[in-house]
Each structure stands twice: as C-alpha cells, then as structure tokens.
Amino acid sequence: MKKKNKNNIKTRTVSDSMGEIKVPYDALYGAQTQRAVNNFPISGLKFTDDFIYSVVLIKKAAAITNYNLKLLKKEQKDAIIKACDSILKGNYGDQFPVDVYQTGSGTSTNMNCNEVIATIANKLTKSKSGTIHPNDHVNLGQSSNDVIPTAIHISSLKMVEELLLPSLKSLEKSISKKSSKFKDVIKIGRTHLQDATPITIGQEFSGYKEIISKNIKRININKSFLSYLAQGGTAVGTGINTHKDFGKKIAKEISKFTNIKFIESKNHFESQSSQDSIVGFSGDLKTLAVGLSKIANDIRWLGSGPRSGIGELIIPSVQPGSSIMPGKVNPVMCESLIQVCAQVIANDSAITLGGLGSIFELNLMLPLIANNILYSIKILSNAINSFNNKLIEDLDVDVEKCNNYIEGSLAMCTSLAPVIGYDKAAEIAYEAYKKNKTIREVAKSKKVLSESQLDKLLNPRNMIKPK
C-alpha cells in the first residue's frame, strides 16, 4: 500500500526479523538497508562504485560457485547473475544509500547489496524455484565478515593494477626522459637550502626517477598480499554454513572476472580477524606520497620566481595564477599533488587506527578502512596523471640562470680544498662573500695556484663525478 511520509515521499511497508518498516516506494532495497539509512545519517559519504561493484562481483561468483556445488538451482543462479550483471553495467547506482560510517563489519552494505540483487533478480526472471531471497540465496555460503574483507582486497588490487601502477609507470618514463634531456645542464646543488657543489639537472632528475622506481617495486611486492581472499571463512573463520570447497572455487571465479589471480586465504582466522595486509599496503602508499611530495616540492622551489626566485626550471603555464596580479603563473600542479600526498598520509593514519579495530575474530572498522584505502589509491592515481601530463612532460630549464648560479656560488671552493687545504679554501670563501666576488676572482688575486690549475679545479664539469 502506498503511503506518504512527512516529506511527501511515497513509501511502502516491508518487514524483517525485527518487524515492519517503511522504505521509499520505488526502492529496490528492503528493511535492513532502510534501518541502516535511519541509523547512520552520519557523513553523507557512500561507498564508491569500485567497492559496491566488488561486493556485487562476489555475489555473482558465489551464485556460480554454489550452483557448481549443487547448492543453488540453475534458475536461481541465472537470476542472480542477471541482476549482478545489470548492476555492474552501471545501473541502479542510487540503490546503495548506506553511509560509510555504519556497523563496523560492513553488514549494512552487504545486506544492501543482497536485497537489491534479490529484488532485481525477482523482477528479471520468474524462477520456478520460487522467490530469490537476499539471505538464503544471494548470501548463501557467505557472511558480511568474509564478504567485506574480500571486497576490500578485490577493489584495492583492481585499482592498483588498473589505475595506480599505470600512472606511476608513465610518470617514471617521463621523468627518465627529462633526466636524459637535461643530462648536460649543470646547475648548483643545494643542501640545507644553501649552495652546494655542482650537479646536473639530469642527475637530480635521476634521483626522482629512482624514487618512483623503488615505489613501483615496493607496491608490486606487497600487492601480492591483497590477492588472498577471506571468502569461505563465513562468520569467524571456521567456514560454518558453507561448503568446504567454496573459498577455493569462488576465488577462481573472481579471478576469471577480474583477470587478476586471487586465491583463498591460507588462514581465514587471520584474514578476518585482522587487516594487516591493507594496513601494510597503506604504508606503501604513504611512502609513495612522501616521495611524490618531495619531487613536487623540489620542482616548485626550482621553478620559483621566475625573476626573484631560483628559476632554474621553467614550469608550464596551465592557468592564471592570481585574481589580482596579471601575468602571474603558479605551480598549481605541484600544489595539487602535494595536497593529495598530505591527504594520503592522513588516510594512512586512519587506516592504521582502523587496524587497531581488530578484536578477537573480526575487525570492526572495515568500512573506514575500505573507504580510506580506495580514496588514497584513487586520488594518488589521478594526481600523478595530472602532474605528469600537465607539468613534467612540458617542463623545461633556464640554462643561462643555471650557469650564472654556478659561477657565483661560494661552494665552488670545495674543489680547492684537497689541493690547498680546507682552511685556506674556507678563507677564500669568506673573503669572496664579504667582498661580493667569485671564488675564482679571489683565488686568482691571492695567486694560490696557477691560472691553468684554477681553471681546471673550478671547472664545474670536473665536479659532477668522482675524480
């Protein structure tokens, strides 16, 4: 029967084990979803499609697995698969309204998916086996306690393979090209924000490239832990109410659908009671964020000016930099990436605290962990692509400015120290500073060495590698 609530929204009455409750008339979900909506009006944040689709993918794989294990009839299996495929095509996105900050096991989201899939399945098919039930059929052989940890691993690894690693490899390639392009451009090095001995921009960028390369290696090593799925452990890891082969077989089905090799957890008690794999992987994302922030910050500083700053790098103009100062160009792509890195580091703190929610046989902060790990992977991937496409690829250098800084640097006296001694070299540096002269000018006036010796020692190209 149609009714209208105080907000003039048509509703219908549904029921579960706790009794009757009103849901929006056109909603495909049922009582358990509505109770969660009513109980958790917290943030307005909903799980992203990546996570919901991973749960739905589990339901599809479970239907096939249960049919192969002779636990579901063909009509039931086919109906569930049709419903899942329809959702996975992008339909019914408005039917997953549960707030991220819900029950710690994610039961509300699991049941939301079960209810929506069951409703769609019943609409798409007239099963001879009767009504498709959200618990008895869609959730057969499963528990929220193994579905949600499994969905976290599936959605995270899919995003790593499809988004994060490709973006990192593109950035690595672009930085490597810049390292080669700028290999002969000598500039002054800097330590403690002060002048240091010469370095080439190519050498500087080779360091950036190695930061990215090492992060790719770390991610490739530790992503393997995400391939282990908790599915098959049901409530507490024992596998109660499921077939003994369910975990192994559903992992194979999920692997087929994702083209990523997933396997059943070696120990369900570990995979359901802790989230150490995600906590560890989040640490890798934090390390990546620290490295990316260093690169973006360096480029931001090296491009500062362009006339009253360092100005060695020429940053591409992508948008006006000021609403009041005409012609101003800011390092906006650097700033965007730096902000993303700060957020990822903050997310890692939340995920670490979420890991502390592992108590007895279940982690009770699964939604928080899921939301933050996927958020980190997504914004890192997108920011890396933008940083690469709109800054790194068109980055250039001001060779003249690099040369001018070198000749005027007091650090040039470093190459004199092995020949005339540290104290005499320091004396030359102090005098050059006080009289606003170059090291070359003071050294020649003092006649500490012949001009040919000074020219050789003070040639910056002789300072960029070991003698």
VEXVO-789372 format. One record per residue: x, y, z of N, C-alpha, C in turn. Coordinates in steps of 0.02 Angstrom, whole numbers, plus 50000, padded with zeros to 5 digits. Layout:
% VEXVO-789372
XYZXYZXYZ;...
***
This chain:
% VEXVO-789372
500424994050000500005000050000500435006350000;500285011149955500665017249952500465021950008;500965024850039500855029950090501355035450079;501205041350107501665046950103501885048750174;502545050050181502795052150247502785059750250;503065062450305503035069750316503405073650263;503875070450226504235073850172503895072850105;503285070250107502885069250047503205064249999;503565059350027503875054049988503445047749993;503265044949936502865038849937503275033149968;502965029350010503305023750043502885017350038;503215011950053502875005550059503135002150122;502774997550147502964994150209503274987350194;503854986150223504184979750217504354977250287;504574971150292504714968450359505324963950358;505624963250417506164958450427506064955350495;506584952250522506514948850586506354953550644;506474959950634506344964850686505654968150680;505304966650626504644969550617504584973650554;504064977850552503914981850492504294988450492;504424990950431504744997450423504575000150354;504525006650347504355009750283504985011350244;504955009850179505505011550134505215015650077;505635019550041505375023049982505035018249934;504485020349905504065015849866504445012449809;504885016249776505245013549718505915010449736;506085010349799506735007549820506765000049805;507344997849782507434990649769507704987049830;507924990849880508174987849941507604986649990;507764983250044507254981350092507364984150162;507124980350211507084982750280507774983950310;508244979350298508894980150331509274986250306;509214987550241509534993550213509214999750243;508544999850247508205005750273508385007050345;508445001650384508645002650455509335005850459;509775003750414510455006650414510425014050394;510015015650344509935022650323509685026850382;509205024150418508925027750476509415028350533;509815023150543510275022950600510915026950590;511115027750527511775030850514511745036950468;511385042150489511395048350450512015052350470;512615049750453513245052250482513595057350437;513825055050380514275059250340514015061150271;513535057350247513315058350178513775054850128;514315051850153514775048150110514505041150097;514485039250034514275032450016514885028849988;514855022249990515395018449959515415019849883;516015020149856516095021449784515885015249744;515785016349679515595010749636516115005249638;516745007049645517275001949646517154996849700;516954999249758516844994649814516184990849806;515644994449789514994991149780515044985849726;515384987449671515444982549617515834976449639;516314977349684516694971549709516244967049750;515814970049791515334965949829514864962249781;514624965849731514164962749682514524957149643;515154958349628515544953149593515604946849636;515684947749701515704942049746515044938249744;514494941849741513834938649740513734934649675;513984937449620513944933949556514364927549558;514974928249582515424922549586515154917349635;514834919649688514554915049738513974911049708;513564914249667513004910749636513254905149591;513774906649551514064901549507514364895949548;514744897749600515074892749642514564888349677;514044891349705513534887449740513144882949692;513044885249631512714880949581513164875049564;513804876249554514274870849538514334865849596;514214868349657514234864049716513554860849730;513074862049683512404859249687512014861849747;512154868149765511804871349821511284876449797;511314878349734510824882749703510564879349640;509934880649624509654878249561509854882949504;509824880149444510034884149386509634890549379;508974890249389508554896149383508754901549434;508934899349494509144904049546509814907149528;510274902949505510934905449485510884910449429;510494908749377510424913049319510104919749338;509624919649382509284925749402509764930349440;510154927549484510634931649523511164934549477;511404930449429511914932849382511644938649340;511034938049316510734943449276510684949849316;510484949249379510424955049422511104958249434;511604954149448512274956749460512554960149398;512454957049340512714959949278512394966749264;511764967249279511414973549269511714979149312;511864977549374512174982449419512874984149395;513254979049375513944980049353513984984149288;513434984749252513414988849191513304996149208;513194997649272513105004549292512395006449309;511945001649308511255003049327511165002849403;510645006049426510425005749496510925008849546;511325013649523511815016649568511515020249627;510875022249621510545025849676510245021149728;510355014749721510055009949766510525007749822;511085011349830511575009549881511705015649926;511215017149969511215023550006511545023350075;511825017650095512075017050164512705021050174;512735024750228513305028850246513915024450259;514505027150242515135023550255515205021850329;515025026650371515115025750444514515022150473;514545015550469513995011150487514255005850534;513915000250536514164994550576514864992750554;515294991250603516004990250590516174984450545;515724979750539515844973950495515644975350423;515274980750412515004982250346514394978150329;514064975250380513474971150368512934974950331;512854981250346512324985150314512424985550239;513044986450218513184986750145513114979850114;513334974750148513244967950122512504966350112;512094968050162511374966650156511044971250105;511274977350099511024981850048511114978649979;511704975949966511834972649902511404966349895;511354962449948510934956349945510214958049928;509944963249960509244964949950509124967649879;509564971949855509474974849788509534969349735;510034965049742510134959649694509524955049693;509264953349752508684948849756508074952049722;507964958549734507384961949704507444962049628;508024963749603508124964049530508054957049500;508344952149534508304945149510507584942849504;507184944649553506484942649552506084946249498;506304952349480505964956149427506164953649358;506794951549351507054949549286506854942449266;506664938549314506524931549299505944928949341;505604924249313505084920849351505344913849366;505704913249421506024906949437505514901749458;505594895849430505164890249451505314888049521;505894890249546506104888149613505844892749667;505444897749648505164902349698505564908749702;505384912849750505684919449759506424918949778;506834923149747507534923649766507574927549832;507874924549882507914927649948508614930749959;508644936849987509294940049995509784936250039;509534932850090509974929050134510074921850111;509504918550097509534911450082509864909850016;509834914549968510104913049902510684917649883;510574924249886511114928849866511704928449914;511564927649978512094927450029512284920350049;512074915450009512194908450025512944907050032;513134903850088513834902050098514284907850117;513984913450134514374919550147514174922650214;514594927150236514444931450293514724938350277;514444943450306514744950050298515464949950320;515614945550368516284945250398516814942650351;516614939150298517114937350247516994940950181;516374943250169516224946950107516584953650106;516524957550160516804964350160517574964250157;517924960150197518654959750188518864957650118;518474953050089518614950850020518524956549971;517984960349980517854965949935518394971349941;518654972350001519194977150010519804975149969;519974968749971520554966349934520434966749858;519844964649836519704964649765519714971749737;519354976249769519304983149743519974986649747;520354985449800521014988649806521494986249752;521534979549743522014976949695521814978749623;521164978849609520934980949542521154988049528;521074992449576521254999549565522015000349560;522384996349597523114996549593523334994449523;523054989049497523254986449432523014990949375;522414993549381522114997249326522265004749326;522405007549386522505014749391523195016649417;523365014249476523965016749510524605014849474;524705008449460525325006349428525415009249359;524895009449317524985012749251525175020149258;524875023749306525045030849314525765031649337;525985027249382526675027649406527175025949351;527025021049310527475019149256527535024749204;526985028249191527005033949145527435039549173;527355040849238527755046149269528495044249270;528635037949285529325035549284529645036549215;529265035049163529515035749095529645043149078;529195047449097529265054649082529855057649119;529935055949182530495058649221531165056049194;531165049749172531765046849143531965050649079;531465052449039531605056348978531905063148996;531635066349048531905072849068532615072149094;532745066749129533425065549155533925065049097;533725061749043534165061148985534225067848949;533665071348942533665077748906534105082948941;534105082949007534465087949046535135085549072;535395080149044535995077049072536625081549067;536625086249021537215090549013537115097549042;536535098749073536395105349102536645105349174;537195109049185537485109249252537175114949292;537035113649353536735118549398537075118049467;536905122449510537175122149577536755117349619;537085113149658536715108949705536535112949767;536075110349806535885113849867535775108949923;536065110449981535935106650042535795111650097;535335109950141535125114550195534865121150167;534605120950105534375126950069534935131750053;535555129450058536145133550043536515130549983;536925134849951537305132449893537755126649912;537775121749867538225116049874538595115149808;538945109649800539345108649739538905107249679;539165108249619538765107449558538495100449548;537955100149510537605093949493537275095249426;537125090149388536735091449327535995090549344;535585093949306534865093049315534685085849299;535055082849251534935075749235535055071349296;535595072749334535735068749394535175069749446;534965076049453534435077549501533795073649484;533625073649419533025070149397533115062549399;533725060149395533835052949401533655050649472;533765055149520533555053549588532805053149594;532445057749560531715057549560531465051049528;531785049249473531585043149438531675037049482;532225036849520532345031149564531845030849621;531615036549645531085036649696530465033149670;530265034749609529675031649579529795024249567;530385022549541530535015449526530505011149588;530785013649643530775009749705530075009049733;529665014249725528975013749748528585008749707;528715008449642528395003449600528584996349623;529224995449638529454988949662529114987049727;529074991849774528754990449838528024988549829;527684992249787526974990849775526884984049743;527304982349694527244975849661527384970049708;527834971149756527974965849804527394964849852;527154970349881526664969949935525944969249910;525824970649846525144969649820524954962249821;525444957949823525304950649824524894948649884;524974952249939524584950549999523834951949989;523684956449941522974958049928522634952649887;523014948149859522724942949817522404937349858;522534937249923522234932149967521554934549990;521044930349980520354932149995520084928550056;519724932250096519424929450158518814925150144;518544925650083517924922150067517984914650080;517494912050116517494904950134517554903950208;517724909250244517784908750317517134909950354;516644912750319515984914750346516054918850411;515724916650464515644921050523516284922550561;516664917350577517254918350620517894915250592;517854912550531518434909450501518394901950497;517894899050528517834891650528517504889050465;517144893350428516794891250369516114888150382;515844889450441515184886650457514664888950406;514214884450388513664885750340513894886850269;514494884550252514694884750182515054878250165;515114876850101515444870750077516194871450087;516524865950102517244866050116517654868450056;517384867749996517744869949936517534876849911;517074880049947516794886349924517334891649916;517774892449966518294897649964518754896949904;518964890949891519424889649835519094890849768;518474888549762518124889049698517904896149683;517684899849733517454906749720518054911149702;518634909749731519234913549713519394912649639;519294906649613519414905349542518924909149498;518294909349520517794913049482517954920449481;518134923149538518304930249542518904931849498;519374927349497519974928249455519784928649381;519304924549360519074924649290518774931449273;518364934049318518014940349305518474946349305;518994946149344519434952049353520084951649313;520244945749287520894944549254521474945849302;521354945049365521864945549417521834939049457;522404936249472522414929849507522284930949582;521714928549605521544928649676521534921449701;521724920449763521714913849793521404914149863;521164908549885520864908149952521394909450005;521204912950057521664914350111521964907950139;522594908250157522914902350187522664901150258;522434906550290522174905950358521604910950367;520994908350369520404912650373520364916450439;520644913650491520614917050556521034923450554;521594923150519522004929250511521664934250465;521404931850408521144936450358520494939850379;520144936950427519524940050451519624943750517;520094941650557520174944850622520644950850619;521034951450564521494957050559521454960050489;521714966050482521764969350418522484971550405;522954967350427523654969050422523894970050350;523604966250304523824966950233523664973850207;523074976350223522884983050200523264988350239;523354987350303523744992150343524454992650314;524744986950297525414986950268525434990350200;524934988850158524914991750092524804999250095;524395001450142524285008550152524945011950170;525375008450207526035011050223526445012150160;526365007750111526715008650047526455014850011;525795016050014525515022049983525765028250019;525845027850084526115033450122526835034850100;527235029650092527925030550070527935033750001;527505031449957527445034349890527265041749896;526795043349939526575050349948527155054749971;527565052150016528135055950041528625057349983;528755052349942529205053249885528935058049833;528295057349817527985061849768527985069049793;527855069849857527845076549886528535079749881;529065075849892529745078449886529875080849814;529675076749765529785078549695529405084849677;528765085049696528345090849680528605097149714;528825096449776529085102249813529735104749783;530185100149764530815102249732530675106149668;530235103549626530085106749563529755113549576;529345113849626529015120249644529535125549663;530015123449704530545128149726531015129949668;531205124949629531675126149574531365130449519;530715130549517530375134749468530145141449497;530325142849558530085148949591530355155149557;529985160449561530185166649529529625169349485;529725169949422530315167549386530925172149390;530835178349416531405182949415531705184149484;531325183049535531605184349602531675178049644;531575172249612531655165949647532245162049618;532225155549623532765151449596532725151249520;532135149449494532005150049423532415145649376;532705140349401533095135849357532645131749312;532055129949337531575126149297531045130949271;530805129649211530265133549182529635129249183;529175131149226528565127149236528045129149184;527715124349152527205125849102526635129949132;526385134649093525805138549113525165134749097;524775133149147524155129449134523535133449153;523615138749194523055143049210523315149349243;522925154849241523135161049275523225159649350;523745162749379523915161249448523625165849499;523335171449477523095176249527522485179949501;522035181549547521445185449529521585192849530;522175194749555522345201849562522995203749527;523455198949518524105200349488524135197549417;524045201749366524045199349297524705196149277;524665190749239525275187549214525595182749262;525335182249322525645177749372525475170549356;525975166149359525875158949347526115155249408;525695151149436525865147449496525985139949481;526365136549524526495129349513525905125149538;525335126049506524715123149532524715115549530;525055112549481525055105249478525475102349535;526005105849553526395103849611525975104249674;525615109849681525215110949741524655105849748;524355104149692523825099049692524095092349717;524665090349688524965083849708525175083949781;525455089449804525675089949874525075089149922;524515092249903523915091549945523655084349946;523675081149888523465074149884523905069849929;524555071049926525025067249966524885068050041;524725074150061524555075450131523935071550151;523435071350106522815067650120522945060250125;523375057550082523525050450084523875048550149;524325052950171524665051750235524165051850292;523685056450289523155056650340522715050450336;522555048250275522165042150266522525036150296;523185035950288523565030450316523505030250392;523485036050423523385036250496522705033350514;522195035150475521525032450488521515024850479;521845022550426521865015350412522245011650467;522785014650491523165011650546522735011050608;522375016350623521915016050681521365010950668;521145010450604520655005450587520914998350599;521564997450586521864990950600521834989050673;521834994150716521784992850788521094990450808;520624990850760519944988350773519884980850765;520454977450756520444970050751520414967050821;519824964650839519704962050907519394955150902;519724950350934519514943350931519454941050858;518874938850835518824935650769518614940450712;518624946950725518384951550673518664958550683;518824961750627518994968850630518334972750626;518264977750669517644981450674517684988550646;518174989650603518224996150568518304995150493;517994989850467518074988150397517834993650349;517254996750361517035002050314517525007850312;517785009950369518265015350372518895013550332;519135007550342519735005250307519615005050232;519045002250212518875001650141518845008550108;518485013050139518385019750110519045023450102;519475023050152520105026750151520625023750103;520675017150100521175014150056520995015549982;520355014949966520145016249897520205023649879;520065027849928520135035149917520865036849903;521315033849942522035035149932522265032949863;522075026949843522295024349778522025028649722;521395030749728521075034649675521395041549668;521465045249723521725052049716522475052049698;522845047149722523545046649702523595045449626;523205040749602523235039049530523055045149487;522515048549505522285054249466522785060049470;523045061349530523515066849539524175065549502;524405059349503525015057649467524925058749392;524355056649365524225057649294524215065149276;523875069049316523835076349302524525079549308;524895077749360525565080449370526025078849311;525965072749287526385070549231526175074049166;525525073949152525285076549088525325084149082;525215087649137525175094849134525795098549160;526275094749187526885098049211527515094649186;527625088349204528255085049189528405084849114;527905083049074528025082149002528255088548967;528035094448992528215100748960528705104849001;528995101949052529475105549095530115107049057;530385113049068531005115049034531475118349084;532085120149060532585123149105532825129849077;533055134049123533375140349104534125139349112;534455137549056535165135849057535595141749080;535445147649056535835153649074535825154849149;535235154149178535175155249250535575149949289;535545143849266535935138449298536675140149297;536925142449240537635144149233537835149849279;537415154949283537575160849324537625158949398;537175154549420537185152549491537835148849508;538075144849461538675140849474539275145349485;539395149949440539995154149444539985158449507;539405160449530539365164749588539335161049654;539315154349652539235150549714539875150149754;539815150949819540395150249864540595142949872;540135138449856540295131349862540815129049811;540975133249763541485131449713542165130349746;542265133149805542905132349839543025125149861;542505121049860542565114149884543105110349845;543145111549780543645107849740544355110249753;544435115949785545105118449801545375115149864;544935113149909545145110649974545635104849971;545555099849928546035094349927546735096449905;546785102349872547435104549845547765109649892;547375114649915547675119849957547505119150031;547065114250047546875113150116546205116450132;545865113550180545195115850198545205123050224;545685124750268545695131350300545805136850249;546285135850202546415140950151545815141750104;545485136150089544895136450045544335140250080;544255139050145543735142450183543885149950187;544515151650193544715158750196544525162350131;544635158950075544445161650010543685162650005;543315157750031542585158150028542325163950069;542595164750129542365170350172542515177050140;543115177750110543295184050078542845185350018;542705180149979542275180949921541585183349942;541355180749998540695182650023540685189950045;541205191850085541225198650111541315203850056;541715202250005541855207149952541405206349891;540925201749897540445200549843540805198849777;541305194349782541675192049724541575184549716;541805182049659541765174849648542375171449678;542325164849688542885160949713543475161549665;543335161449601543865161849550544245168449557;543875173949565544185180549570544645181049631;544415178749688544825179249749545425174549744;545325168449719545875163649714546415166149667;546215169349612546705172149565547085177949596;546725182249633547065188049664547565185849717;547435180449751547895177849802548445173549773;548365171749709548855167649673549015161149711;548485157949737548575151749773548785146049727;548585146549664548765141549613548835145149546;549125141749498549175144649432548485145249401;548425149649352547765150649321547525144249287;547985140549257547775134249224547525129149276;547865128949335547625124449388546935126549413;546855133149423546205135649447545655134249396;545805135349332545305134049281545095126749281;545575122349292545405115249294545005113449355;545235115849413544895114249476544195117349481;544125123349452543485126949457543035125749397;543215121049356542775119149300542215114749329;541585117049327541035113349358540955106349330;541155105249268541085098549239541535093449273;542065095949305542505091449341542255089949412;541685093049430541435092249499540825087849503;540585085249446539945081649448540035073949451;540655071849461540785064749470541435063849507;541555057849535542185056749572542795057549526;543335059849554543965060449516544305053749513;
***
